[in-house]
Amino acid sequence: MKFEKMQEKNIPQVAELLSKAFAEKFTEKTGLSKETAKTLMKLLWLEEHEMFGMQPYVLKEADEVVGTFGVTLNQRKKTTVSFVAKVLAVVRALEMKQLLLFAKEALKTSRNPDRDELYIDFITVKESRRNQHIGHRLMEEIE
């Protein structure tokens, strides 16, 4: 198994892991379906991670992502054209209220760490690979 920065080709697998870990948080409070929550996490969070100053990493075995985490050293919150375009597309597809509820829940996990701090945005292990000390390996890598 090896660690690496998340690449664009890893985004679908990471989005799947995150949606399984966090879908209830978003679906209960927003009324969104799990699939819609997963799509929003993929489009507005993972694909735009640099905008938030977050760096996702993956632990892979062959081409399978078995664990992932995202860390923020310092938040930039620099808006990009692609992010604005995606938000506008989401507004056209969903009710504005649902998007605002999603954003409100997502921002609850957002932090602006001090210079000497690191914020762990998320950490998750593929369900079929749990109880194999992968979570420990992720935490050791974060350290």
N, C-alpha and C positions, 0 to 999 in steps of 0.2 A: 504494500500500500504506500502511496505517496501523497504528500501535501502539495498543493499549488494554488496560485491565485485563480479565482473563478474566471473562466473564459466564456465567451459568448455561447459556445456550443454546450456548455454546462448549464446554462440558464434554465432550460426546461426541466432537468432533473432537480435542480435546486428549488425551483418554484413548486414542484410536486412535493418535495420534503417539507417546505415551509407551509404549504397549504394544509398538509395533514397535521402539522404541529400547531398551526395558528388559526385554522379556518373557523373554528367555533367562536373565537374571540371576535372575529369580524362578522360572521353570519348572525350571531345572536343580537348584536347591537346595531346592525345596519340593515338587516332584512335581505342582504345579498345572498345569493346561492353560493355554495362552496366553490363551484367552477368560476363564478364571476369574481369572487374574492381572490382565487388563485391567479386569474388573469390580471387583476389589478396589481397584485404583489409582483408579478412578473414584469408588467409594463412600466409601472410607476415607481417601483422600488429597486428591483434587481437590475433591470436594463439601464436605470438611471442612477446607479449607486454612487458614481463619481460626483454627481451633483450634491449629494449629501455628505461627502467626505468619508463614505463607508467603503471598506474593502472586504468583499466576500472571499473566502477560501474554501476549498473542497479537499476532502480526503477521498482518493479514488483507488479502486482496485480494478485493474484493467481499465475499461471505459465506464465503469459503474461508479457513480457518486454514492458513497456509503455514509458520509457525514459531511457537515458543512457548518461554517460559522462566519459571521460578519462582524468586523470591528471598526470603530470610528476613533481616529486619533484627533481630528479637529474637523468640525463641521464647516463646510464652505457655503452651502445653500446658494450656489450660483446657478441661476435658472438657465436652462438651455433651450434652444429652439425645439429640439425633439421632445423635451418634456412638455412644453406648452402645447405642442401639436397633439401629443398623446392625451393630455388633460382635456383638450377641446373635443377630441374624438370620444372620450369617455362621457363627457357631458352630453353629447348628442345621443349616445347609446343608453345612458342610464338617467334616472331622475337625479336632479342636482342634489336633492336631499340625501340620497344614498351615497353619492360621492363625498359630500361634506361629512357624513357620519364615518365613512371609511377613513378619510383624512384625519378626522379628530382622533379615532382609535389609533391610527398609525403614529400620529405625533405624540401620543402618550408614551411611546417607547423611545422617542428621540431625545438625545442628550447632547450637550456641548461640553465635552471633557476639557479639563484644564490641560496646560502644556505637558504636565508629567503624568497624565492619566490616559487610560485606554478604556473605551466603552464597548462592551460586548452587546451588539445589536440583536444577535440571535445565535443559537447553537442548536443543532438538531442531528439526529442519527436516523438513518433509514430503519423503519420498523423491523424488517426482517433481519437486521444486523444488530439489534439491541442485545444487551447482556454479553457482549463480546469485547468489552473495555474500549470501545471506539470513542465513547464520550470522554474517557480519561485521556486518550490520545489527543482529542481535540483540545481539551483544557491544557495539556502539556504544551501543545503547539502555541496556544495563545500566550502562555507564560513566556 
